[in-house]
Amino acid sequence: MIDFVVKLHLLFEGRSLEVIRFDCAHGGPHKDILRPDGSKHDVKKYNYLDNRQGLKLAIQDLKEHWIVTTQLFDHGWYTD
């Protein structure tokens, strides 16, 4: 596997916003947590994983945490 991208988009105030993005750009698998304006709130690096493992983690993480992530985003958690 060369590259991967897994994203969570939410419909927020009539706009589709990217909230979470897992990818392997810039040196290895990582998770970007984004603010409503598109800037990064946080980055979690998984450099100990190869791309195949990173993709598996991304899918599992979003399946398990999409509801909580949505609630945190709706309540302004990612705006500071």
Backbone atoms as SQL, in Angstrom:
CREATE TABLE atoms (id INTEGER PRIMARY KEY, chain TEXT, resi INTEGER, resn TEXT, atom TEXT, x REAL, y REAL, z REAL);
INSERT INTO atoms VALUES
  (1, 'A', 1, 'MET', 'N', 0.848, -1.172, 0.000),
  (2, 'A', 1, 'MET', 'CA', 0.000, 0.000, 0.000),
  (3, 'A', 1, 'MET', 'C', 0.893, 1.235, 0.000),
  (4, 'A', 2, 'ILE', 'N', 0.588, 2.169, -0.877),
  (5, 'A', 2, 'ILE', 'CA', 1.399, 3.377, -0.976),
  (6, 'A', 2, 'ILE', 'C', 0.829, 4.490, -0.109),
  (7, 'A', 3, 'ASP', 'N', -0.436, 4.842, -0.300),
  (8, 'A', 3, 'ASP', 'CA', -1.073, 5.954, 0.414),
  (9, 'A', 3, 'ASP', 'C', -2.464, 5.567, 0.885),
  (10, 'A', 4, 'PHE', 'N', -2.952, 6.316, 1.872),
  (11, 'A', 4, 'PHE', 'CA', -4.354, 6.200, 2.262),
  (12, 'A', 4, 'PHE', 'C', -4.826, 7.516, 2.858),
  (13, 'A', 5, 'VAL', 'N', -6.130, 7.751, 2.761),
  (14, 'A', 5, 'VAL', 'CA', -6.797, 8.869, 3.426),
  (15, 'A', 5, 'VAL', 'C', -8.160, 8.360, 3.861),
  (16, 'A', 6, 'VAL', 'N', -8.506, 8.592, 5.128),
  (17, 'A', 6, 'VAL', 'CA', -9.821, 8.260, 5.665),
  (18, 'A', 6, 'VAL', 'C', -10.319, 9.516, 6.367),
  (19, 'A', 7, 'LYS', 'N', -11.540, 9.957, 6.034),
  (20, 'A', 7, 'LYS', 'CA', -12.046, 11.222, 6.568),
  (21, 'A', 7, 'LYS', 'C', -13.420, 11.058, 7.201),
  (22, 'A', 8, 'LEU', 'N', -13.689, 11.927, 8.166),
  (23, 'A', 8, 'LEU', 'CA', -15.033, 12.079, 8.718),
  (24, 'A', 8, 'LEU', 'C', -15.476, 13.499, 8.402),
  (25, 'A', 9, 'HIS', 'N', -16.566, 13.616, 7.652),
  (26, 'A', 9, 'HIS', 'CA', -17.168, 14.912, 7.347),
  (27, 'A', 9, 'HIS', 'C', -18.488, 15.000, 8.098),
  (28, 'A', 10, 'LEU', 'N', -18.818, 16.201, 8.570),
  (29, 'A', 10, 'LEU', 'CA', -20.097, 16.443, 9.229),
  (30, 'A', 10, 'LEU', 'C', -20.824, 17.565, 8.507),
  (31, 'A', 11, 'LEU', 'N', -22.140, 17.461, 8.456),
  (32, 'A', 11, 'LEU', 'CA', -22.953, 18.554, 7.953),
  (33, 'A', 11, 'LEU', 'C', -23.177, 19.493, 9.130),
  (34, 'A', 12, 'PHE', 'N', -22.628, 20.691, 9.054),
  (35, 'A', 12, 'PHE', 'CA', -22.654, 21.644, 10.162),
  (36, 'A', 12, 'PHE', 'C', -23.084, 22.998, 9.621),
  (37, 'A', 13, 'GLU', 'N', -24.229, 23.483, 10.093),
  (38, 'A', 13, 'GLU', 'CA', -24.779, 24.767, 9.650),
  (39, 'A', 13, 'GLU', 'C', -24.869, 24.840, 8.125),
  (40, 'A', 14, 'GLY', 'N', -25.302, 23.737, 7.520),
  (41, 'A', 14, 'GLY', 'CA', -25.510, 23.690, 6.083),
  (42, 'A', 14, 'GLY', 'C', -24.266, 23.469, 5.238),
  (43, 'A', 15, 'ARG', 'N', -23.118, 23.247, 5.890),
  (44, 'A', 15, 'ARG', 'CA', -21.865, 23.035, 5.157),
  (45, 'A', 15, 'ARG', 'C', -21.287, 21.681, 5.523),
  (46, 'A', 16, 'SER', 'N', -20.627, 21.045, 4.574),
  (47, 'A', 16, 'SER', 'CA', -19.906, 19.803, 4.838),
  (48, 'A', 16, 'SER', 'C', -18.514, 20.172, 5.329),
  (49, 'A', 17, 'LEU', 'N', -18.208, 19.799, 6.566),
  (50, 'A', 17, 'LEU', 'CA', -16.917, 20.127, 7.162),
  (51, 'A', 17, 'LEU', 'C', -16.124, 18.864, 7.446),
  (52, 'A', 18, 'GLU', 'N', -14.857, 18.895, 7.090),
  (53, 'A', 18, 'GLU', 'CA', -13.947, 17.807, 7.419),
  (54, 'A', 18, 'GLU', 'C', -13.550, 17.966, 8.883),
  (55, 'A', 19, 'VAL', 'N', -13.791, 16.940, 9.688),
  (56, 'A', 19, 'VAL', 'CA', -13.542, 17.003, 11.125),
  (57, 'A', 19, 'VAL', 'C', -12.316, 16.183, 11.507),
  (58, 'A', 20, 'ILE', 'N', -12.214, 14.993, 10.959),
  (59, 'A', 20, 'ILE', 'CA', -11.095, 14.087, 11.228),
  (60, 'A', 20, 'ILE', 'C', -10.522, 13.632, 9.889),
  (61, 'A', 21, 'ARG', 'N', -9.191, 13.589, 9.816),
  (62, 'A', 21, 'ARG', 'CA', -8.542, 13.059, 8.617),
  (63, 'A', 21, 'ARG', 'C', -7.354, 12.199, 9.045),
  (64, 'A', 22, 'PHE', 'N', -7.401, 10.943, 8.684),
  (65, 'A', 22, 'PHE', 'CA', -6.258, 10.047, 8.843),
  (66, 'A', 22, 'PHE', 'C', -5.570, 9.965, 7.487),
  (67, 'A', 23, 'ASP', 'N', -4.254, 10.091, 7.462),
  (68, 'A', 23, 'ASP', 'CA', -3.517, 9.871, 6.225),
  (69, 'A', 23, 'ASP', 'C', -2.081, 9.504, 6.557),
  (70, 'A', 24, 'CYS', 'N', -1.286, 9.320, 5.514),
  (71, 'A', 24, 'CYS', 'CA', 0.103, 8.903, 5.722),
  (72, 'A', 24, 'CYS', 'C', 1.075, 9.883, 5.082),
  (73, 'A', 25, 'ALA', 'N', 0.629, 11.105, 4.823),
  (74, 'A', 25, 'ALA', 'CA', 1.521, 12.128, 4.282),
  (75, 'A', 25, 'ALA', 'C', 2.462, 12.625, 5.376),
  (76, 'A', 26, 'HIS', 'N', 3.538, 13.233, 4.976),
  (77, 'A', 26, 'HIS', 'CA', 4.469, 13.882, 5.915),
  (78, 'A', 26, 'HIS', 'C', 5.129, 12.913, 6.881),
  (79, 'A', 27, 'GLY', 'N', 5.520, 11.745, 6.404),
  (80, 'A', 27, 'GLY', 'CA', 6.362, 10.876, 7.212),
  (81, 'A', 27, 'GLY', 'C', 5.712, 9.691, 7.887),
  (82, 'A', 28, 'GLY', 'N', 4.423, 9.513, 7.773),
  (83, 'A', 28, 'GLY', 'CA', 3.814, 8.328, 8.366),
  (84, 'A', 28, 'GLY', 'C', 2.367, 8.539, 8.749),
  (85, 'A', 29, 'PRO', 'N', 1.705, 7.463, 9.164),
  (86, 'A', 29, 'PRO', 'CA', 0.297, 7.550, 9.533),
  (87, 'A', 29, 'PRO', 'C', 0.067, 8.538, 10.677),
  (88, 'A', 30, 'HIS', 'N', -0.980, 9.330, 10.538),
  (89, 'A', 30, 'HIS', 'CA', -1.351, 10.265, 11.598),
  (90, 'A', 30, 'HIS', 'C', -2.824, 10.646, 11.464),
  (91, 'A', 31, 'LYS', 'N', -3.322, 11.253, 12.531),
  (92, 'A', 31, 'LYS', 'CA', -4.718, 11.679, 12.612),
  (93, 'A', 31, 'LYS', 'C', -4.737, 13.182, 12.828),
  (94, 'A', 32, 'ASP', 'N', -5.365, 13.909, 11.915),
  (95, 'A', 32, 'ASP', 'CA', -5.561, 15.346, 12.063),
  (96, 'A', 32, 'ASP', 'C', -6.966, 15.576, 12.598),
  (97, 'A', 33, 'ILE', 'N', -7.065, 16.342, 13.675),
  (98, 'A', 33, 'ILE', 'CA', -8.351, 16.762, 14.223),
  (99, 'A', 33, 'ILE', 'C', -8.501, 18.229, 13.841),
  (100, 'A', 34, 'LEU', 'N', -9.560, 18.536, 13.098),
  (101, 'A', 34, 'LEU', 'CA', -9.692, 19.851, 12.478),
  (102, 'A', 34, 'LEU', 'C', -10.757, 20.707, 13.145),
  (103, 'A', 35, 'ARG', 'N', -10.530, 22.008, 13.114),
  (104, 'A', 35, 'ARG', 'CA', -11.501, 22.993, 13.602),
  (105, 'A', 35, 'ARG', 'C', -12.495, 23.304, 12.478),
  (106, 'A', 36, 'PRO', 'N', -13.605, 23.965, 12.809),
  (107, 'A', 36, 'PRO', 'CA', -14.581, 24.317, 11.771),
  (108, 'A', 36, 'PRO', 'C', -14.002, 25.169, 10.638),
  (109, 'A', 37, 'ASP', 'N', -12.945, 25.947, 10.926),
  (110, 'A', 37, 'ASP', 'CA', -12.340, 26.771, 9.873),
  (111, 'A', 37, 'ASP', 'C', -11.329, 25.999, 9.027),
  (112, 'A', 38, 'GLY', 'N', -11.119, 24.708, 9.333),
  (113, 'A', 38, 'GLY', 'CA', -10.207, 23.864, 8.570),
  (114, 'A', 38, 'GLY', 'C', -8.797, 23.794, 9.119),
  (115, 'A', 39, 'SER', 'N', -8.474, 24.636, 10.108),
  (116, 'A', 39, 'SER', 'CA', -7.140, 24.576, 10.709),
  (117, 'A', 39, 'SER', 'C', -7.051, 23.370, 11.645),
  (118, 'A', 40, 'LYS', 'N', -5.836, 22.980, 11.966),
  (119, 'A', 40, 'LYS', 'CA', -5.636, 21.797, 12.805),
  (120, 'A', 40, 'LYS', 'C', -5.763, 22.133, 14.286),
  (121, 'A', 41, 'HIS', 'N', -6.605, 21.382, 14.969),
  (122, 'A', 41, 'HIS', 'CA', -6.745, 21.478, 16.418),
  (123, 'A', 41, 'HIS', 'C', -5.671, 20.632, 17.085),
  (124, 'A', 42, 'ASP', 'N', -5.412, 19.454, 16.519),
  (125, 'A', 42, 'ASP', 'CA', -4.449, 18.518, 17.095),
  (126, 'A', 42, 'ASP', 'C', -3.994, 17.541, 16.011),
  (127, 'A', 43, 'VAL', 'N', -2.816, 16.963, 16.223),
  (128, 'A', 43, 'VAL', 'CA', -2.290, 15.914, 15.350),
  (129, 'A', 43, 'VAL', 'C', -1.797, 14.784, 16.235),
  (130, 'A', 44, 'LYS', 'N', -2.252, 13.580, 15.952),
  (131, 'A', 44, 'LYS', 'CA', -1.771, 12.397, 16.669),
  (132, 'A', 44, 'LYS', 'C', -0.991, 11.546, 15.678),
  (133, 'A', 45, 'LYS', 'N', 0.273, 11.318, 15.975),
  (134, 'A', 45, 'LYS', 'CA', 1.141, 10.565, 15.068),
  (135, 'A', 45, 'LYS', 'C', 1.190, 9.098, 15.463),
  (136, 'A', 46, 'TYR', 'N', 1.216, 8.247, 14.444),
  (137, 'A', 46, 'TYR', 'CA', 1.311, 6.799, 14.620),
  (138, 'A', 46, 'TYR', 'C', 2.489, 6.285, 13.798),
  (139, 'A', 47, 'ASN', 'N', 3.657, 6.876, 14.010),
  (140, 'A', 47, 'ASN', 'CA', 4.846, 6.536, 13.224),
  (141, 'A', 47, 'ASN', 'C', 5.302, 5.094, 13.413),
  (142, 'A', 48, 'TYR', 'N', 4.850, 4.448, 14.460),
  (143, 'A', 48, 'TYR', 'CA', 5.218, 3.057, 14.725),
  (144, 'A', 48, 'TYR', 'C', 4.404, 2.078, 13.875),
  (145, 'A', 49, 'LEU', 'N', 3.419, 2.584, 13.115),
  (146, 'A', 49, 'LEU', 'CA', 2.586, 1.740, 12.251),
  (147, 'A', 49, 'LEU', 'C', 3.015, 1.893, 10.799),
  (148, 'A', 50, 'ASP', 'N', 2.884, 0.814, 10.022),
  (149, 'A', 50, 'ASP', 'CA', 3.050, 0.966, 8.580),
  (150, 'A', 50, 'ASP', 'C', 1.705, 1.441, 8.006),
  (151, 'A', 51, 'ASN', 'N', 1.665, 1.734, 6.723),
  (152, 'A', 51, 'ASN', 'CA', 0.448, 2.298, 6.127),
  (153, 'A', 51, 'ASN', 'C', -0.741, 1.352, 6.196),
  (154, 'A', 52, 'ARG', 'N', -0.516, 0.075, 6.038),
  (155, 'A', 52, 'ARG', 'CA', -1.615, -0.895, 6.119),
  (156, 'A', 52, 'ARG', 'C', -2.213, -0.900, 7.534),
  (157, 'A', 53, 'GLN', 'N', -1.358, -0.885, 8.543),
  (158, 'A', 53, 'GLN', 'CA', -1.826, -0.846, 9.930),
  (159, 'A', 53, 'GLN', 'C', -2.509, 0.491, 10.226),
  (160, 'A', 54, 'GLY', 'N', -1.967, 1.577, 9.670),
  (161, 'A', 54, 'GLY', 'CA', -2.566, 2.896, 9.863),
  (162, 'A', 54, 'GLY', 'C', -3.964, 2.979, 9.281),
  (163, 'A', 55, 'LEU', 'N', -4.165, 2.392, 8.104),
  (164, 'A', 55, 'LEU', 'CA', -5.492, 2.363, 7.488),
  (165, 'A', 55, 'LEU', 'C', -6.465, 1.576, 8.351),
  (166, 'A', 56, 'LYS', 'N', -6.039, 0.432, 8.832),
  (167, 'A', 56, 'LYS', 'CA', -6.896, -0.393, 9.689),
  (168, 'A', 56, 'LYS', 'C', -7.272, 0.368, 10.962),
  (169, 'A', 57, 'LEU', 'N', -6.298, 1.034, 11.588),
  (170, 'A', 57, 'LEU', 'CA', -6.562, 1.831, 12.789),
  (171, 'A', 57, 'LEU', 'C', -7.549, 2.953, 12.489),
  (172, 'A', 58, 'ALA', 'N', -7.372, 3.634, 11.360),
  (173, 'A', 58, 'ALA', 'CA', -8.246, 4.749, 11.000),
  (174, 'A', 58, 'ALA', 'C', -9.698, 4.304, 10.877),
  (175, 'A', 59, 'ILE', 'N', -9.923, 3.217, 10.169),
  (176, 'A', 59, 'ILE', 'CA', -11.288, 2.721, 9.980),
  (177, 'A', 59, 'ILE', 'C', -11.890, 2.298, 11.307),
  (178, 'A', 60, 'GLN', 'N', -11.137, 1.583, 12.105),
  (179, 'A', 60, 'GLN', 'CA', -11.632, 1.130, 13.404),
  (180, 'A', 60, 'GLN', 'C', -11.912, 2.316, 14.325),
  (181, 'A', 61, 'ASP', 'N', -11.009, 3.287, 14.362),
  (182, 'A', 61, 'ASP', 'CA', -11.179, 4.459, 15.222),
  (183, 'A', 61, 'ASP', 'C', -12.455, 5.219, 14.872),
  (184, 'A', 62, 'LEU', 'N', -12.681, 5.468, 13.593),
  (185, 'A', 62, 'LEU', 'CA', -13.877, 6.214, 13.206),
  (186, 'A', 62, 'LEU', 'C', -15.153, 5.416, 13.448),
  (187, 'A', 63, 'LYS', 'N', -15.120, 4.115, 13.230),
  (188, 'A', 63, 'LYS', 'CA', -16.296, 3.289, 13.523),
  (189, 'A', 63, 'LYS', 'C', -16.645, 3.336, 15.006),
  (190, 'A', 64, 'GLU', 'N', -15.627, 3.320, 15.860),
  (191, 'A', 64, 'GLU', 'CA', -15.850, 3.280, 17.308),
  (192, 'A', 64, 'GLU', 'C', -16.140, 4.650, 17.917),
  (193, 'A', 65, 'HIS', 'N', -15.638, 5.732, 17.321),
  (194, 'A', 65, 'HIS', 'CA', -15.696, 7.031, 17.987),
  (195, 'A', 65, 'HIS', 'C', -16.425, 8.125, 17.215),
  (196, 'A', 66, 'TRP', 'N', -17.081, 7.804, 16.116),
  (197, 'A', 66, 'TRP', 'CA', -17.690, 8.862, 15.320),
  (198, 'A', 66, 'TRP', 'C', -18.802, 9.591, 16.066),
  (199, 'A', 67, 'ILE', 'N', -19.542, 8.903, 16.906),
  (200, 'A', 67, 'ILE', 'CA', -20.631, 9.561, 17.637),
  (201, 'A', 67, 'ILE', 'C', -20.068, 10.565, 18.636),
  (202, 'A', 68, 'VAL', 'N', -19.083, 10.156, 19.424),
  (203, 'A', 68, 'VAL', 'CA', -18.471, 11.056, 20.408),
  (204, 'A', 68, 'VAL', 'C', -17.796, 12.230, 19.699),
  (205, 'A', 69, 'THR', 'N', -17.092, 11.950, 18.616),
  (206, 'A', 69, 'THR', 'CA', -16.431, 13.010, 17.856),
  (207, 'A', 69, 'THR', 'C', -17.450, 14.022, 17.356),
  (208, 'A', 70, 'THR', 'N', -18.575, 13.551, 16.848),
  (209, 'A', 70, 'THR', 'CA', -19.639, 14.426, 16.370),
  (210, 'A', 70, 'THR', 'C', -20.185, 15.286, 17.502),
  (211, 'A', 71, 'GLN', 'N', -20.421, 14.692, 18.664),
  (212, 'A', 71, 'GLN', 'CA', -20.935, 15.440, 19.806),
  (213, 'A', 71, 'GLN', 'C', -19.940, 16.502, 20.273),
  (214, 'A', 72, 'LEU', 'N', -18.657, 16.151, 20.338),
  (215, 'A', 72, 'LEU', 'CA', -17.637, 17.118, 20.748),
  (216, 'A', 72, 'LEU', 'C', -17.566, 18.280, 19.764),
  (217, 'A', 73, 'PHE', 'N', -17.629, 17.983, 18.488),
  (218, 'A', 73, 'PHE', 'CA', -17.584, 19.025, 17.470),
  (219, 'A', 73, 'PHE', 'C', -18.803, 19.935, 17.588),
  (220, 'A', 74, 'ASP', 'N', -19.984, 19.348, 17.739),
  (221, 'A', 74, 'ASP', 'CA', -21.217, 20.131, 17.851),
  (222, 'A', 74, 'ASP', 'C', -21.219, 21.048, 19.068),
  (223, 'A', 75, 'HIS', 'N', -20.512, 20.656, 20.117),
  (224, 'A', 75, 'HIS', 'CA', -20.475, 21.454, 21.349),
  (225, 'A', 75, 'HIS', 'C', -19.265, 22.384, 21.413),
  (226, 'A', 76, 'GLY', 'N', -18.554, 22.550, 20.300),
  (227, 'A', 76, 'GLY', 'CA', -17.472, 23.515, 20.234),
  (228, 'A', 76, 'GLY', 'C', -16.146, 23.073, 20.794),
  (229, 'A', 77, 'TRP', 'N', -15.994, 21.774, 21.059),
  (230, 'A', 77, 'TRP', 'CA', -14.752, 21.282, 21.666),
  (231, 'A', 77, 'TRP', 'C', -13.527, 21.608, 20.823),
  (232, 'A', 78, 'TYR', 'N', -13.645, 21.568, 19.504),
  (233, 'A', 78, 'TYR', 'CA', -12.491, 21.736, 18.622),
  (234, 'A', 78, 'TYR', 'C', -12.294, 23.182, 18.160),
  (235, 'A', 79, 'THR', 'N', -12.891, 24.141, 18.841),
  (236, 'A', 79, 'THR', 'CA', -12.758, 25.534, 18.413),
  (237, 'A', 79, 'THR', 'C', -11.646, 26.274, 19.133),
  (238, 'A', 80, 'ASP', 'N', -11.141, 25.750, 20.233),
  (239, 'A', 80, 'ASP', 'CA', -10.087, 26.478, 20.963),
  (240, 'A', 80, 'ASP', 'C', -8.711, 26.126, 20.477);
